[in-house]
């Protein structure tokens, strides 16, 4: 029962009774007056793909709040417009493209918060139809069936991520994604818990993954790869390598390197619209 002043709510059930304080209804935030200037639809599978292949690289560092989400925006390459999502935490970067949905070509670039991304992903778990997305100057609205989710967007400007994507990486390695993942997982068991560092040496169609830990010992594994070029040695955080490998659905991964201190590009051989960038580390 609600009191006449709407400030107390009484609940009774069997032998239990409660009298709960209420807050003024007019204090509840309203979104009904929001002007969503841009609206478009895309399939749930496309939205899941955009989220899954980028959400792992979102930053958890609150001081760099503008990285605590996924950057959704429009790009034009070779006269073709695409819808793109990007995320980065400064150690790795993920970039995913899809064909431009009708009505999305004029949307502004927006940063969708990490918590909102996680809620959207949960809602899409059992949905396989189209999703309606609407954007205003500072909010995003997702709707399908009887579900409507409205969220604030992150303030701030997403950094110019293109500056960390190298264009001169001319050393190309092609390797089985499964073999690479399994080898990295095994070797990293002896790496230090803090850095999870592994060393990768590539020479004469051989890729050697190794790790050394003064407290645990050392490990190495040799894999056959397709590679023609000079010998190169580089260090990575094994966790970041495995995170990227989990997002590659094709059987083979393409790795493009330059040297031991430059960012490394990682591609899914079967999906040209996905790009990952891994920053090297000293080992």
C-alpha positions in Angstrom: 0.0 0.0 0.0 1.2 3.5 -0.9 0.7 6.3 1.5 -1.4 9.4 0.6 1.8 11.4 0.3 3.5 8.7 -1.7 6.4 8.8 0.7 5.9 5.3 2.3 5.3 2.0 0.7 3.8 -0.8 2.9 4.3 -4.4 2.0 2.6 -7.3 3.8 3.0 -11.1 3.1 1.9 -13.8 5.6 3.5 -12.8 8.9 5.9 -10.3 7.5 5.3 -6.5 7.0 7.5 -3.7 5.7 7.2 0.1 5.6 9.7 1.5 3.1 10.6 5.1 2.5 10.1 6.4 -1.0 11.8 9.1 -3.0 9.9 11.7 -5.0 8.8 10.3 -8.4 9.7 13.6 -10.1 13.4 13.0 -9.2 13.6 9.9 -11.4 15.6 10.8 -14.5 13.5 11.1 -17.7 14.7 10.0 -21.1 11.4 10.5 -22.9 12.3 14.1 -24.1 15.7 13.0 -25.5 16.1 13.9 -29.1 17.8 11.0 -30.8 18.9 12.5 -34.1 20.3 9.4 -35.7 18.8 5.9 -36.0 19.7 2.8 -37.9 19.3 -1.0 -37.7 21.7 -3.9 -37.9 21.5 -7.6 -37.3 22.2 -8.9 -33.8 25.0 -11.1 -35.2 26.7 -8.0 -36.6 26.5 -6.2 -33.3 27.7 -9.2 -31.4 30.7 -9.4 -33.7 31.5 -5.7 -33.3 31.3 -6.1 -29.5 33.1 -9.5 -29.0 36.1 -8.7 -31.2 36.7 -5.3 -29.4 35.4 -5.5 -25.9 38.4 -7.5 -24.6 40.8 -4.6 -25.4 38.8 -1.9 -23.5 40.8 -0.2 -20.8 40.1 -0.7 -17.1 42.1 2.3 -16.1 39.7 4.9 -14.7 42.2 7.8 -15.1 42.0 7.3 -18.9 38.2 7.2 -18.9 37.9 7.9 -22.6 39.4 4.5 -23.2 36.8 2.7 -20.9 34.6 1.8 -23.8 34.2 1.1 -27.5 34.6 3.8 -30.1 31.8 3.5 -32.7 32.2 5.7 -35.8 32.1 5.8 -39.6 35.1 5.6 -41.8 35.7 6.0 -45.5 38.4 4.0 -47.2 38.8 3.7 -51.0 35.5 5.5 -51.5 33.7 2.9 -49.4 32.0 3.8 -46.1 32.0 1.3 -43.3 30.8 1.2 -39.7 33.8 0.7 -37.3 34.4 -0.2 -33.7 37.8 0.4 -32.0 39.0 -0.3 -28.5 42.5 0.0 -26.9 44.1 -0.1 -23.4 47.4 1.2 -24.6 48.9 -2.4 -24.8 46.7 -3.8 -27.5 44.2 -2.4 -30.0 41.3 -4.0 -31.8 39.6 -2.6 -34.9 36.5 -4.1 -36.6 34.7 -3.0 -39.7 31.3 -4.0 -41.2 29.3 -2.9 -44.2 27.5 0.4 -43.7 24.0 -0.1 -42.3 21.3 2.0 -44.0 21.0 5.3 -42.2 24.2 5.1 -40.2 26.5 7.0 -42.5 26.0 10.4 -40.8 26.4 9.3 -37.2 29.0 11.1 -35.1 31.8 9.2 -33.5 30.7 8.1 -30.0 32.3 6.2 -27.1 30.0 3.6 -25.6 30.9 2.9 -21.9 32.2 -0.5 -20.8 29.3 -1.2 -18.5 26.8 -0.4 -21.3 28.7 -2.7 -23.7 28.5 -5.6 -21.2 24.7 -5.1 -20.6 24.1 -4.9 -24.4 26.0 -8.2 -24.9 23.9 -9.9 -22.2 20.7 -8.7 -23.8 21.8 -10.1 -27.2 22.6 -13.5 -25.9 19.2 -15.0 -26.9 18.2 -12.6 -29.7 18.8 -13.3 -33.4 16.8 -10.5 -35.1 17.5 -6.9 -36.0 18.6 -4.3 -33.4 17.6 -0.7 -33.6 20.3 1.8 -32.5 19.6 5.5 -31.9 22.1 8.2 -31.0 21.7 11.7 -29.5 24.5 14.2 -28.6 25.2 12.3 -25.3 23.1 9.2 -25.2 22.6 5.9 -27.0 19.4 3.8 -27.2 19.2 0.2 -28.1 15.8 -1.4 -28.7 14.3 -4.7 -29.9 11.1 -6.6 -29.1 10.0 -5.2 -25.7 13.5 -4.3 -24.6 14.8 -0.7 -24.5 18.2 0.2 -23.1 19.2 3.8 -22.8 22.7 4.9 -21.6 24.9 8.0 -21.4 27.9 8.1 -23.7 31.4 8.8 -22.5 32.5 12.4 -22.6 35.9 13.1 -24.1 37.7 12.5 -27.3 38.9 9.1 -28.4 42.6 9.3 -29.4 43.7 9.1 -33.0 44.3 5.4 -33.0 45.6 5.4 -36.6 48.9 6.8 -35.3 49.7 3.5 -33.5 48.9 1.4 -36.6 52.2 1.0 -38.5 52.3 1.0 -42.3 55.8 -0.3 -42.8 55.6 -3.8 -41.3 57.0 -5.9 -44.1 58.0 -9.1 -42.3 55.0 -11.4 -42.7 54.4 -14.6 -40.8 51.6 -17.1 -41.5 50.9 -19.7 -38.8 48.2 -22.0 -37.5 46.2 -20.1 -34.9 45.5 -23.2 -32.9 49.2 -24.3 -32.8 50.2 -20.7 -31.8 47.7 -20.5 -29.1 48.5 -23.8 -27.6 52.3 -23.1 -27.7 51.9 -19.7 -26.1 49.7 -21.2 -23.4 52.1 -23.9 -22.5 55.3 -21.8 -22.5 53.7 -19.0 -20.5 53.2 -21.3 -17.5 56.8 -20.6 -16.5 56.7 -16.9 -17.2 56.6 -14.5 -14.3 53.1 -13.9 -12.9 53.4 -10.1 -13.2 54.6 -9.6 -16.7 53.6 -12.9 -18.4 56.4 -12.2 -20.8 57.4 -14.5 -23.6 60.0 -14.1 -26.3 59.3 -14.8 -29.9 62.2 -15.5 -32.4 61.5 -16.0 -36.1 64.1 -17.2 -38.5 64.2 -19.6 -41.5 60.5 -20.6 -41.3 60.9 -21.4 -37.6 59.1 -19.6 -34.8 60.5 -20.2 -31.3 58.5 -19.2 -28.3 60.4 -19.1 -25.0 60.1 -17.9 -21.4 62.5 -17.7 -18.5 61.7 -17.4 -14.8 64.4 -17.4 -12.1 62.0 -19.1 -9.7 60.4 -21.6 -12.1 63.0 -22.3 -14.8 62.5 -22.0 -18.6 60.5 -23.3 -21.5 60.5 -23.1 -25.3 58.6 -24.5 -28.2 59.4 -24.6 -31.9 56.8 -24.1 -34.5 57.0 -24.3 -38.3 55.7 -21.1 -40.1 55.6 -19.6 -43.5 58.2 -16.8 -43.4 60.7 -15.3 -45.7 62.8 -12.5 -44.2 65.6 -11.6 -41.9 65.7 -12.9 -38.3 63.5 -11.0 -35.9 63.1 -11.3 -32.1 60.4 -9.6 -30.1 58.7 -9.9 -26.7 55.0 -9.9 -25.8 52.7 -10.3 -22.9 51.4 -13.8 -23.4 47.9 -12.9 -22.0 47.5 -10.3 -24.7 48.6 -12.7 -27.4 46.0 -15.3 -26.2 43.2 -12.7 -26.0 43.8 -11.8 -29.6 44.1 -15.5 -30.7 40.6 -16.2 -29.1 39.0 -13.6 -31.5 40.5 -15.2 -34.6 38.0 -17.6 -36.1 40.0 -18.7 -39.1 42.5 -21.5 -39.0 45.5 -19.3 -39.8 46.7 -16.0 -38.4 48.8 -13.4 -40.3 51.4 -11.5 -38.3 53.2 -8.5 -39.7 56.3 -7.2 -37.9 58.9 -4.6 -38.3 61.4 -4.9 -35.4 61.6 -5.6 -31.7 60.3 -2.2 -30.6 57.5 -1.4 -33.1 53.8 -2.4 -32.8 52.9 -5.8 -34.4 49.9 -6.2 -36.7 47.7 -9.4 -36.4 45.1 -10.4 -38.9 42.6 -13.2 -39.2 43.3 -14.7 -42.6 39.6 -15.4 -43.1 38.3 -12.0 -42.0 39.9 -9.0 -43.7 37.7 -6.6 -41.8 39.4 -7.3 -38.4 42.8 -5.9 -37.3 44.6 -6.3 -34.0 47.7 -4.4 -32.8 50.0 -5.7 -30.1 52.6 -3.5 -28.5 55.9 -5.3 -27.8 57.6 -5.5 -24.4 61.2 -5.9 -23.2 62.2 -9.4 -22.3 
